[in-house]
Structure formats: structure tokens, C-alpha cells
């Protein structure tokens, strides 16, 4: 009998890489050095978010994850007043990238929760 592949490490690494890319790309974007790679970075973050949604969150604490995503999304605009300072642009860019990373996972987890509720 074939042994089931351990997807825990893939999901862990996808999450870690997604967070690091969101931070580094946010810093580069705010500094103006990301150039035309912004769309590619967002595509990578979305793909990594999908991987995280399928592999990391599905059977753990979906409600907690969805609340955390809503909290991050709701506070993203709260840093706009800081844009007049140098650090505000960096914080805004990082959080925007984090939102782009976690929303695909939230959609997948939300659909799974809805499916589970409808199936009962």
C-alpha cells in the first residue's frame, strides 16, 4: 500500500515563503524598486495562498483563520494616515501584500466551511 504524502511541510513552506515574499515585496514596492515585477509577485502570492488554503487550514481552525483574515483586511486602510511618514508607505505595502496572500486561502476555506454546513 502506498504511503500518503505528507503535505504538512509543503503547506508550512508555502505559508512561510508567502509571508516572506509579502514583506520583502512590500518593502521593495514602497521603496520604488519593485519595477514591473509587481504583477508577478501578486500572482505568486495568490498561488501560494491557494496552496495554504488547501493544505494548511482546511481541517484546523477555519473560523479562527477567517476572522484573522477579516481583521487583517479591515485594518489595512488604518495605516493610510501614516503615509505622510516614510514608514507608513512600507506598512501599507506589506499589509496589502499580506491581504493578497491570505484572501485566496480565505475563499477556499470559506467555501469548505459552507460545503460542510450545507452537507449536514
SVG drawing of the C-alpha trace seen along z (x, -y; Angstrom):
<svg xmlns="http://www.w3.org/2000/svg" viewBox="-28 -63 43 65">
<polyline fill="none" stroke="black" stroke-width="0.4" points="0.0,0.0 1.3,-3.4 2.1,-5.8 0.2,-9.1 2.4,-12.1 3.0,-14.4 1.6,-17.8 2.2,-19.5 5.7,-20.5 4.5,-21.9 1.8,-23.9 4.2,-25.2 6.8,-26.2 4.1,-27.8 3.0,-29.9 6.5,-30.9 7.5,-31.8 4.3,-33.7 4.8,-35.8 8.4,-36.5 7.5,-37.5 4.8,-39.7 7.2,-41.5 10.1,-41.8 7.9,-42.8 6.1,-45.3 9.4,-46.9 10.6,-46.9 7.4,-48.3 7.3,-51.1 10.9,-51.9 10.1,-52.0 12.5,-49.3 10.0,-46.5 9.6,-47.8 7.3,-45.9 7.5,-42.7 4.6,-43.7 2.0,-41.8 4.2,-38.7 4.7,-39.0 0.9,-39.3 0.3,-36.2 2.9,-34.2 1.2,-35.4 -2.2,-34.3 -0.9,-30.8 0.8,-30.4 -2.4,-31.5 -4.4,-28.8 -1.8,-26.2 -2.0,-27.4 -5.8,-27.3 -5.9,-23.7 -3.0,-22.3 -2.8,-24.2 -6.2,-25.5 -8.8,-23.1 -9.1,-20.8 -7.7,-23.0 -9.4,-26.2 -11.2,-27.6 -13.3,-30.1 -10.3,-31.5 -8.5,-31.8 -11.4,-33.6 -11.7,-36.0 -7.9,-36.7 -8.2,-37.4 -11.1,-39.8 -9.1,-41.6 -6.0,-42.0 -8.2,-43.2 -10.2,-45.6 -7.1,-47.2 -5.2,-47.5 -6.6,-51.0 -5.9,-52.1 -2.3,-52.8 -3.2,-55.3 -2.7,-58.3 0.9,-57.1 1.6,-57.5 2.8,-61.0 5.7,-59.4 8.2,-57.2 7.2,-54.1 3.5,-54.4 4.1,-53.5 6.1,-50.4 3.5,-49.2 0.7,-49.8 2.5,-47.9 3.3,-44.9 -0.2,-44.6 -1.6,-44.9 0.6,-42.0 -0.4,-40.0 -4.1,-40.6 -3.4,-39.4 -1.7,-36.3 -4.4,-35.3 -7.6,-36.1 -7.3,-33.2 -6.9,-30.9 -9.9,-32.5 -12.0,-31.9 -11.1,-28.2 -11.6,-27.8 -14.9,-29.7 -16.2,-27.5 -15.2,-24.4 -17.0,-25.7 -20.1,-26.4 -19.9,-23.0 -19.6,-21.3 -22.5,-23.3 -24.7,-22.5 -23.8,-18.8 -25.1,-18.4"/>
</svg>
